[in-house]
Amino acid sequence: MKNNTYLPFRSEILEVIKHADLEYTFRMAYDRGKEHPVKPGQFFEISIPKYGEAPISVSGITDHSLDFTIRKVGSLTNEIFENYVGDHFFLRGPYGNGFDVNMFKGKEIILVAGGSGLSPIHGVIDYFADHMDECERLTVIVGFKSPHDILFRDDLKRWKQSGMNLIYTVDKADDDPDYDGHVGLVTQYIPEMNLQDPDNAIAVVVGPPMMIKFSIKTLLGLGFDEEKIWVSESRKMCCGVGKCGHCRIGEIYVCQDGPVFKYTQVRSFID
């Protein structure tokens, strides 16, 4: 019973990292890695009795812990934000297919994310930040609403030092005279990434639906092979095991068939 991924298990909060007023990362104890290894892009159902549960992507993985970056948006997440170090949540999972870092090795990698969409690919970026010799080139383009909404600031600094081509931008910076970074949508910077080897390139796009749609359109306009574009699509997920039907789109159950898809698998509901 202990290793049944359909049953919730208690997990202690080891650390809480504040990114912005509404986004925190909760570092949770996880000692099941040997029996149930976790990949970037997978998700867990996080629950608190009497308040419900929600599917949350894994944003960090170590031998003994998992990170979940959570936005305060409802009754469950409001209650989660009242829990701090030493308290606990209940988890069940991991669910979904996630990203296998091996599929990126030796390739020119382009990762495009919007806001909390950085969470599912955080582990991929982390891996190649420490193993830049295992890819031909890595470009990461990340967009946030404003300077106050930037997530993973310490990671962004560390990634920049790794030698990857890192571009992070905000939609608007009018209310922050101290911000001196890029301003504009991520689609503005995709054509500027100077794609060097289209035949050996692979791209992942994660974020709000419109951002995904127009980012992919921009990549295709650069001659990118649609078979080499991946997305992480988590909208409408609920139970995590394909029983409630909330995430069904056509014949696809996002929680079971994804949330990582080839663009060509889900083109009809992205376009």
Steps between C-alpha positions, in 0.01 A plus 500: 500500500786739575604531134156515341502820290120517518510553877597835656798501733605756756793725406673751727567856385878539515533853368286780357645738242312820417529617138222759483192601698294215355766239409696288742703183461433230759785251542348171611659187644502210253666166578335290227738584218629144456154346471339797324761717327383845395571676169472870415155575365319243715251610763359400837160550655548714811223484757392624840208319667174703491646741242546274197791429267661643189748378237834684530805457276833405652743792477802342669629150573767375740570161655289584805266784402268643236420864428152623413457861391147602588292806417240618750174486304229321702388337824752215486798715409391763753517230765833373366643847549414476870727195533869551553818318598433201724139467392392255229283434194380175350635399159412232249693427184712542299264522202545580134779425257743787566818583311782252447822706496655238270285621210674839520859378515723596209241742362451874471232560765249786503278532807230769505291558814251750634471570873433187705546301178865507598427239770456189277827568313694623802658158549606479134671839524663402828640183349656664197626797702721242671567299180539756223745264328210257438309733268602688189351827625230607746273802462245581771245778444275578798229764532334648808224759543713753687829524693302422816384170352843357412540147638816304589724810512795313654469225240492755217831643624655155527373392158641816342844411635486150348553625145149443367328769295249626759247771419238603753254775431195671652182620331522841666746668735340845534473485879858384563765757404772267633423223250755503216420170327306414186145622447254336260335168427708184464398480133695819441824329600458161333620632160804653671629174648720435193405138438823333392405144408130461402548138394622407848272725705225418749261747664264498798232765559316531832266771623158659446309372193545815290870514579540138394305558179696803381838371619450186291382710206820705527719187516327355194553831321873457556485163323491290816392138447156459665592141594774639722280734702366385837252659739397446860124545519341473843175694467180340631685225691325391817514141630832406339394146408261545207181425696324836536519594132564871563820501295364304206546684171373287214657158550781634720509489878758765588584350841570153360614557141705805602548754634802493264400470135648538158348805337365284219300295755312801635513744209121499460429644845803729508422662164 
